[in-house]
Amino acid sequence: MKPIETKQEYSDYVDKKSPNSPILKNCFNAFWVGGLICSIGQILFDFCQYKGMDETSCSTVVSIVLIGIAAILTGLNIFNKIGKFAGAGSLVPITGFANSIVSPAIEYKSEGYVMGVGGKMFTVAGPVLVFGISASVIIGIIATFFS
Amino acid sequence: MDFLQSIDWMQLLRCFIVGGIICIIGQILIDKTKLTPARILVTFVTAGAILGGLGIYKYIIDFAGCGATVPLTGFGANLAKGAIQEAGNSGLLGAFIGGVKASSGGIAAAVFFGYIASLIAKPKIKKQ
């Protein structure tokens, strides 16, 4: 084969050799798995409303149940198989947040319950809470000026 | 059986489509950028909080229900909504209380179930 001389040629060569990530297929899987998780949430939400709960309680129940299901599936080692298949489809819904807490909690059990389980639990969820809560406080402070 | 008849199928379809689209945005971010899953989760929560703070996310929730509240953008929007509500009730103190208060159920559930799961489940042994 002819030698690679320019950067452009090298980049073309790498593109040709590296497996192309099937983005359309990934997006399709993410779409229907993500949609399905949201739909399960919606049915649960409707059921809570049918039972006469108010809207805020219904949302909280939906979050808790979905987080619980995700925790069980993570413990049974099923969630990471779904995650491999669905990518963002299981990561972006609240199940992804639950998995990001439960998965390291199990994984780092061997390092002890305080620093292993308790500490490593927040490797991914910690940043989520830091930025989420900080944003909410800033928004709340801004809101006090306008109310 | 009354419950099954009370399900609004159009609402469920809107929920499915909007929830799916939010996940596609996440998938495109994973495939097209070098963002790690942790950064994507942070991005979604912060984006949701900002959209919630601006009052835009409310319309998506009205349209899609759980299609908007179940993804992490909904978690962020819920934080913002709580902060704004409490800020209206008790001023500056509310700005600090409101966000976590509104999403406390989810956070407590995730921590509690995580701890319980770590007691029960065995860590899987990595193959060398």
Interface residues (C-beta under 8 A of the other chain):
Chain A: S21 I23 N26 C27 A30 F31 W32 V33 G34 G35 L36 I37 C38 S39 G41 Q42 I43 L44 F45 D46 F47 Y50 T56 S59 T60 V61 V62 S63 I64 L66 I67 G68 A71 I72 T74 G75 L76 N77 G87 A88 G89 L91 V92 P93 I94 G96 F97 A98 S100 I101 V102 A105 I106 E107 Y108 K109 S110 Y113 V117 G118 M121 T123 V124 A125 P127 V128 L129 F131 G132 I133 A135 S136 V137 I139 G140 I141 I142 A143 T144 S147
Chain B: D2 F3 S6 I7 D8 Q11 L12 C15 F16 I17 V18 G19 G20 I21 I22 C23 I24 I25 G26 Q27 I28 L29 I30 D31 K32 P37 A38 I40 L41 V42 F44 V45 T46 A49 I50 G52 G53 A64 G65 C66 G67 T69 V70 P71 L72 G74 F75 G76 N78 L79 A80 G82 A83 I84 E86 A87 G88 G91 L92 G94 A95 F96 G98 G99 V100 A102 S103 G105 G106 I107 A109 A110 V111 F113 G114 Y115 I116 A117 S118 I120 A121 K122 P123 K124
